Structure formats: C-alpha cells, structure tokens
Amino acid sequence: MKEYMSLIISVMFMVGFMKFCFNYKNLLISLLILEYKVLILFMMLYLCLNYCMFENYFLMMYIVFSVCESVLGLSILVSMIRTHGGDYFQGFNMLQC
C-alpha cells in the first residue's frame, strides 16, 4: 500500500513541476503551484516519518516554514500589483526594481 502511495505522490509532484515550468507568465498561478508542491512534499515527509517511526515534530517545523514562505510570496505579489498594476511578467521589467 505504501509503495502505491509513494508512486502516486511522486507522479503528483512531477505534474506540479511540469505545470510550474509551463506556467511562468502569471505570478499568482506560479505561487499556487508552489504551494501545491509544498503540500505534496508534506505528504511525502509524513509517509517517510511514519514509515521510519520517527516523531512528527519536524512536520510542524516544516508547516511553519511553508506558511512563512507563502506569506512572503503573497506580500511580494501585493507589492508588485501595487507598483506595476498586474501580476503578469510580460509588463514587468527587472531593470526598474
């Protein structure tokens, strides 16, 4: 059963990686795909820690850091929308910032 779960999670991670590579024009979609990948990694960590019979304190630290990462991404998105008027990378010039 665990082999099938690890296979399914690996396929889900690869699909998220492919979507991230092909949807690079919109920052909001990129952030959502990154959060999807964070949740898939959380599931992988949970399965690995339960398989090895370790404590789950590391999972709490992982969730805390992933929440901090998502808040940072959303704050960058809000500041980019306020300064440039959108979250598309076509109108965003990297030399101006």
C-alpha positions, -999 to 999 in steps of 0.1 A, spaced: 0 0 0 28 24 9 45 17 -25 14 28 -43 11 59 -22 47 69 -28 42 63 -66 10 84 -66 28 112 -46 58 111 -70 35 114 -100 16 143 -84 49 161 -76 61 157 -112 28 170 -126 32 200 -103 68 205 -115 57 204 -151 29 228 -145 53 252 -128 77 250 -158 50 257 -183 30 284 -164 57 310 -158 39 341 -171 15 346 -142 29 351 -107 -3 341 -88 -6 308 -107 31 301 -100 26 307 -63 -4 284 -62 16 257 -79 45 261 -55 20 257 -26 7 226 -42 43 213 -43 48 222 -7 17 201 3 30 172 -18 63 173 0 45 175 33 27 142 24 60 126 14 76 137 47 46 124 66 48 90 49 86 88 54 85 97 91 57 73 98 75 45 80 107 51 100 86 56 132 101 90 140 83 118 159 63 142 139 78 174 154 97 180 122 64 182 103 53 211 125 85 230 117 80 223 80 45 237 81 57 268 100 84 275 74 60 268 45 35 293 59 62 319 62 72 312 26 36 316 14 32 349 33 64 362 18 52 352 -17 18 369 -12 34 401 1 57 402 -30 26 397 -51 7 425 -35 36 449 -37 41 440 -74 5 446 -82 5 480 -64 36 492 -82 32 477 -117 -6 471 -119 -7 434 -125 9 400 -118 20 392 -154 57 390 -161 54 405 -197 49 440 -184 74 436 -156 108 450 -162 135 435 -140 158 465 -145 134 490 -129 134 475 -95 
